[in-house]
Structures are given as structure tokens and as C-alpha cells.
Amino acid sequence: MSELEAGINDLAANGRVDAEALARRASARDPDAWGAIFEAHYRAVFAFVRYRLRGAAEAEDIASQVFEIAYGRADRFDYRGVPIEGWLIGIARNLARDHIKKYARRGFEEELVDTIAPPSPDEAPRVDLSLDIAQAMKVLTEDQQTVISLRFLMDRSVAETADVMARSEDAVKNLQRRALAALQRALAGTAYETDVAR
Amino acid sequence: MNTDRIDELLAEALTLGAVPTDATPGERAEIEQLMEARSLLLASRSGVDAEARSAMPTARARFERHIAASRADAPRAVAVPSRRGGFFGGVLAMHRGMTAVGSAAAIGVLAVLALFLSQNGFNGVETASAQVLTPGDYVQVEGVVGESKDGRVTVHSEFGDFDFAVSEDTSITNAEAPGEAASVTPGAAVLIGGIVGKDRTIAANTVALSGEKKALPTRLKLRDVKERRAELIGKVTVLTISPDGTQGRVHIDAGNGERYVVPVDGHSAEELIQRFSIALGARVEVGPASDARPDTFRLRVPDQALPPSQPPGIAPNGTAPPVRPEATTLPNSGPRIQAVRGVILGRDGAAFRIQTPRGPVVAEIRRSSRILLGETGLTLESFLRGETAVGHEVTISGGIDKDTGHVVVDVAVVGPKRPLR
């Protein structure tokens, strides 16, 4: 279950609003409804675009644009067809794609170091890993990046990922294997200390 | 090896957190490699989540502004004359046929006012903090310290009470020397530079105390200037800058006992900092509204208000140890935050070495710092990526890190590149 759906269900359980009511309010550009949508989804949208872009500042900007565009197109959103999160992710994917193309046309060499806020020493290993993952993600196809973001950064299930990507669950399983294999090859030879259960 | 089977084994392993027991040694080896990649992703996830959490206040404020702007721009379904609240609303309602009202006399040197504003020119008096403090904005504001509890300080100001929060990152100066949180005592005159939080508490980057007690300020009416018909000249008492630096607001003391809230473009905020180092106390004139944004004005600085000194060229060797930054030449009395004007000599991560008329100074940029790049051709992206900006003029307002003596940047305005000498 997505964060949004959980949030909507919580609201519904509290008797304040149901999912369709929230969607209707969102379509009518109710600021409170959009505030709730922002709170429920900003972090997920940020995570989705984070490793496609050149740093946290770009991710912050693109994620913000996602909500601005969604708000502008609110009257076109049909809750029955697509979950709000899927809709937002679709916008995020297009924005990130356009952003990357724009810089590719300009011949920008992507740099990933955010020097404004250097990490404290105890954060260094994680930051290095973060930079390496961002570099490694660049060798993945867009679909592979999407499945990595949804499955492992946003913690979505195979079924939810399939829903967002409009693929079958088998296709997602195949795609996640190829994506992890490509990522593992790109990261090969780098040793990291992780405390995550394998 | 059957890829469908590997897909299923991997899916199962991802769910269980372990390779299924029926996997062959070859399959196990392949799955373990894939799980290694997945574990690295999970390890990085907390960092991404921390970045997202950190970005949210600014992003939320930006989204709130977007919604507010969209709603303001939206055509109204029914054209019903709005009822105006408060005294001015009543006066204006009685004179519906008027297209412009009001004027105020000039009082003193700083008060030259000849406003002719339309009915839409002013709002009535509004809730102070809501009108002044927008979440995500950088703000420079003065007041008198009230209660202080658990790192949160209430300040009485001429537009009402507001809170600011002191953290270990807050730079506190007392009479322009490094100070302690304990010196933020009730009755002290204080100037705060910081970022407005969602609850409109200011997360203080810089707190400057004058070392003197001050009487509680008189509450003044705030009036929004939305449409300009003639000149408004006065002294800046509050400055705010939006997260992206493209917009701001100033409060102008026109000398008639009221404060005018003027939405300004990013260039105006840059120029204020660039010319005065610190905006508060600067004398400005409200220029014409932008064609593209009729609700946004450009400030002009009268020539006689310009500070005398100009930035030096680059010294051939600027490796001397950090020194106290030059004192500000602000026209404002009372507490002062630090001001540095000079030329960038070099950069090491977030620390910039700056040549000033009094010698080299090290200035540190933090996440909460506002960097205004104006028409330098530099971009925030390139700056974030490590652009050194060596040779560019820079004007900074901020505080002092008491441990290192470095200037901590609240706002930095980067100017054009100066030739080597």
C-alpha cells in the first residue's frame, strides 16, 4: 500500500474524508487536499528522481515542479484510473527525462558532488556510496532506473510497481533482476560497509 | 540458467531477505550478487530520505506560494465587489468611485512620501506574522527580546510578536563580538537573520545583539502596497527573500508612523545587500512595477545613500589568517550583523577566502545560506557543484562562528568578476 493510500485510508478511518472525496477536493484544487497530498508524497517523489539527477538540489527542484504541474492539471486527474502516486511519478519521470535531455544537449558533464554542504566525517561512507549509486544509475535504462527507484528506494511491492509502470508483475520481476545486475556490474569492485540485513 | 526461475528466486529472496533453500549453488551465487546490489541501495536510502526531509520545508513553502499565486491568478467565477475589512476598507468602500486615494506628508530626512494609490493599493491591517513571515523565506528583522525558553525566543517587533529558535548552528554576536545564547535576555535589542519555518518560527542563522536594553516597540499598521502610482521613499525595516532568490519583500518606514509592505523582485534584494551589506536601515525608493509582474516592484537606491567604499581588486597573495570582518557602514543604529565586501580569492568546499579592504576573511556557506548570483552568468547549479567564483565581487551579511572566527553566510550576493591587479 502506498503512503498516500495509507494516508487516505487513515483519514477515511477517522471519518474525516474518504479517498474519493480527497481526489474530488484535489481536482477542485482545494489547498488543504493538496497540502495532504504534498505531505504524503513529496519524499517519495524526491526519492524517485534523486538518483536520476545531479544532486539533492536538483531533486528538490524537480520534485517541487512535479507538485506544481500536478496542481495545474488537477482538473484532469481521474482517481478511478490511476492512483495519485502513479500520476505524480509519471510526471516526475517525464520531468526528469526532459531535464536530463536538456543538459545532454548543452553538453554538460554531470557532476554529483554537492560541495555546499560537505558531509560530516561520520557520514562520509554513506555519501560516497550515494555518489557511486548515482553514477551507476546512469548506465541503467530508464525502465531499469524506474524499477530500482520504485522497488528499492520507495519500497513499493512488485504489484504496486507493476501498476505504476503499467507492466505485468512478471515483467517487473524480470526488469528488477536485470536492473540489479546492471547496477551490481556498475558498482563492481567497490567495497562498502553496510549494516543492512541481506 | 532459466531466467524466469532466477526472476522468481530473486523475487522470493527480496521478500524473505534470504536466498531460497531450493536454489542451486549457481543460482545462489547469482542471487547473492543481486542481493548485494540491493543491500547497497537500501543502505543509501536513509541518506536519500534525510535529504528529502531536509528539502521539505523549502519545497512546502514553494508549493504553498505556487498555490497562492495560482489562486490569485485564477479568474473569478462571479464578479462580486469584495467587502473590505478594517478602517481603510470602510473608508475605501465609502469612496468606491475613486481610483486613487491617500497621501502622506514627508517627515524628516527619511520620510518622503507621496502615495496615490488605487482602491486596490492597500489591504487592511492583517495578522502580523502571516503577513510578514512566509515559510521557507530568508528574513532579516529587528525587535526586542521577550521571553526565552528552551532555545525558543519571543521577540516583540513593530509588526507584532514572533518567535525565533536558537540552535548550535546559530551565530550570536553581542556588540559585534562573538556572544552566547545566555546573552539573549529580555529587553535586549536584537536583529535576527534566518529561515522561516512552517510554523513561522525563524530558525536563526544569525542573532545580533547591541548590548543595550530597548523599550518595547510600538505596534504599527502594516499596509500592503499592491499598485504604485507615485513615489514611496523610506527606510527598510524588514527584508525577506524567497528560497530561489527571485522574489522578496521589504517593509518601508516612510516616516508617517506606518509600515508599507512592498513585494520586490530578486534584483532589488540583491542590490540592497550589494550596496549596503545589510538591508535594514537602508534608504530606498520604490520604483515602477514590473511589466511582467505588476504586483512586484523594483527598489532604487538614491545616490546619496550609497556607501563610500568599493571592493578592492584581488591582492596577489591572500593567504593571511582570517581576521574579523570589516565593520558595516550601515545607516541603521542598534544591533548589527556582520558585513563583508570583497573579492573571492579561493574556495575550499563550503569555505570561501575573500579579500577585503581589511585583509583576507574566510566565509562559510551553509545549507540555510542564500546565494544570489544576479547577472554574473553563474548558476546556482554550478555553484553547488563547486564553482570557485574566484575574482568575483561578493557582498555578505551574516554572523561569526565563535570557534573559527569565520564569517557564516546568511546572504551572499555575488557580483561581476573584477580584473586582477
Boltz contact constraints between the chains, C-beta under 6 A:
constraints:
  - contact:
      token1: [A, 31]
      token2: [B, 67]
      max_distance: 6.0
  - contact:
      token1: [A, 38]
      token2: [B, 63]
      max_distance: 6.0
  - contact:
      token1: [A, 42]
      token2: [B, 56]
      max_distance: 6.0
  - contact:
      token1: [A, 43]
      token2: [B, 52]
      max_distance: 6.0
  - contact:
      token1: [A, 46]
      token2: [B, 52]
      max_distance: 6.0
  - contact:
      token1: [A, 47]
      token2: [B, 48]
      max_distance: 6.0
  - contact:
      token1: [A, 50]
      token2: [B, 48]
      max_distance: 6.0
  - contact:
      token1: [A, 56]
      token2: [B, 51]
      max_distance: 6.0
  - contact:
      token1: [A, 57]
      token2: [B, 384]
      max_distance: 6.0
  - contact:
      token1: [A, 60]
      token2: [B, 55]
      max_distance: 6.0
  - contact:
      token1: [A, 60]
      token2: [B, 59]
      max_distance: 6.0
  - contact:
      token1: [A, 64]
      token2: [B, 59]
      max_distance: 6.0
  - contact:
      token1: [A, 64]
      token2: [B, 62]
      max_distance: 6.0
  - contact:
      token1: [A, 67]
      token2: [B, 63]
      max_distance: 6.0
  - contact:
      token1: [A, 68]
      token2: [B, 66]
      max_distance: 6.0
  - contact:
      token1: [A, 111]
      token2: [B, 385]
      max_distance: 6.0
  - contact:
      token1: [A, 114]
      token2: [B, 384]
      max_distance: 6.0
  - contact:
      token1: [A, 115]
      token2: [B, 349]
      max_distance: 6.0
  - contact:
      token1: [A, 115]
      token2: [B, 386]
      max_distance: 6.0
  - contact:
      token1: [A, 116]
      token2: [B, 350]
      max_distance: 6.0
  - contact:
      token1: [A, 116]
      token2: [B, 365]
      max_distance: 6.0
  - contact:
      token1: [A, 116]
      token2: [B, 384]
      max_distance: 6.0
  - contact:
      token1: [A, 117]
      token2: [B, 367]
      max_distance: 6.0
  - contact:
      token1: [A, 118]
      token2: [B, 349]
      max_distance: 6.0
  - contact:
      token1: [A, 118]
      token2: [B, 350]
      max_distance: 6.0
  - contact:
      token1: [A, 126]
      token2: [B, 47]
      max_distance: 6.0
  - contact:
      token1: [A, 129]
      token2: [B, 44]
      max_distance: 6.0
  - contact:
      token1: [A, 130]
      token2: [B, 44]
      max_distance: 6.0
  - contact:
      token1: [A, 130]
      token2: [B, 47]
      max_distance: 6.0
  - contact:
      token1: [A, 133]
      token2: [B, 44]
      max_distance: 6.0
  - contact:
      token1: [A, 152]
      token2: [B, 38]
      max_distance: 6.0
  - contact:
      token1: [A, 152]
      token2: [B, 41]
      max_distance: 6.0
  - contact:
      token1: [A, 153]
      token2: [B, 45]
      max_distance: 6.0
  - contact:
      token1: [A, 173]
      token2: [B, 7]
      max_distance: 6.0
  - contact:
      token1: [A, 173]
      token2: [B, 11]
      max_distance: 6.0
  - contact:
      token1: [A, 174]
      token2: [B, 7]
      max_distance: 6.0
  - contact:
      token1: [A, 177]
      token2: [B, 7]
      max_distance: 6.0
  - contact:
      token1: [A, 177]
      token2: [B, 10]
      max_distance: 6.0
  - contact:
      token1: [A, 180]
      token2: [B, 34]
      max_distance: 6.0
  - contact:
      token1: [A, 180]
      token2: [B, 37]
      max_distance: 6.0
  - contact:
      token1: [A, 180]
      token2: [B, 38]
      max_distance: 6.0
  - contact:
      token1: [A, 183]
      token2: [B, 37]
      max_distance: 6.0
  - contact:
      token1: [A, 184]
      token2: [B, 33]
      max_distance: 6.0
  - contact:
      token1: [A, 184]
      token2: [B, 37]
      max_distance: 6.0
  - contact:
      token1: [A, 194]
      token2: [B, 39]
      max_distance: 6.0
  - contact:
      token1: [A, 194]
      token2: [B, 43]
      max_distance: 6.0
  - contact:
      token1: [A, 196]
      token2: [B, 39]
      max_distance: 6.0
  - contact:
      token1: [A, 196]
      token2: [B, 42]
      max_distance: 6.0
  - contact:
      token1: [A, 196]
      token2: [B, 43]
      max_distance: 6.0
  - contact:
      token1: [A, 197]
      token2: [B, 17]
      max_distance: 6.0
  - contact:
      token1: [A, 198]
      token2: [B, 35]
      max_distance: 6.0
  - contact:
      token1: [A, 198]
      token2: [B, 39]
      max_distance: 6.0
